[in-house]
Every structure is written in structure tokens, then in C-alpha cells.
Amino acid sequence: MYQTTVGVDGMMCGMCEAHVNDAVRKAFPVKKVTSSHSRGQTVILSEQALDEQAVRSAINATGYTVTSFRCVPHEKKGLFSFLRR
């Protein structure tokens, strides 16, 4: 799993968040995508690492501007994750 955090400029409300989320879901096979207009970011969980240029073009096509991009491996943390150390 990979967690991709994208800085998005131009989101002003919950509907803007929904537009960005829909654009990401339409362009990529993702497990989960959440956006926050107050933080100005979108967090994407996916099985494969996402291509930065493809993410930028998918989000920029909706009228919002990508300001940053960060993709890191993500380990799901469960209730008993402390036992796996």
C-alpha cells in the first residue's frame, strides 16, 4: 500500500473536495481518497505508487492546482499492531 499526499490549492468547500475525490477515483484504482479544503490537501491510499505527472494532470483538469506531491509506503495500523514489532 502507498499513501500519496497531494497539496491542492483552490478548494473552498465540501463540494470542491468531492470534485477532487471523484477526479482521482475516475483516473486511478484507489482504495481510499479523502480531501480537506481547510488543510488544502488530498490523501490517496492505493495498491501501487501513483505517477506524479498523472495525478497532477487529473487534478489540474478539474480547475484546482496541485502545489505538492508526496508518495510513501503505508502500513495499515490495526488494533493489535503493537504486537507485530
Long-range contacts (C-beta under 8 A, 24 or more apart in sequence): 1-31, 1-45, 1-46, 1-47, 1-73, 1-74, 1-75, 1-76, 2-45, 2-46, 2-47, 2-48, 2-49, 2-50, 2-71, 2-72, 2-73, 2-74, 3-43, 3-44, 3-45, 3-71, 3-72, 3-73, 3-74, 4-43, 4-44, 4-45, 4-46, 4-49, 4-50, 4-55, 4-69, 4-70, 4-71, 5-41, 5-42, 5-43, 5-44, 5-68, 5-69, 5-70, 5-71, 6-41, 6-42, 6-43, 6-44, 6-55, 6-59, 6-66, 6-68, 6-69, 6-70, 7-40, 7-41, 7-66, 7-67, 7-68, 7-69, 8-35, 8-40, 8-41, 8-42, 8-59, 8-64, 8-65, 8-66, 8-67, 9-40, 9-64, 9-65, 9-66, 9-67, 10-63, 10-64, 10-65, 11-35, 11-36, 11-37, 11-40, 11-64, 12-37, 13-37, 16-64, 17-42, 19-62, 19-64, 20-59, 20-62, 20-64, 23-58, 23-59, 23-61, 23-62, 24-55, 24-58, 24-59, 26-58, 27-54, 27-55, 27-58, 28-54, 28-55, 28-58, 40-67, 45-74
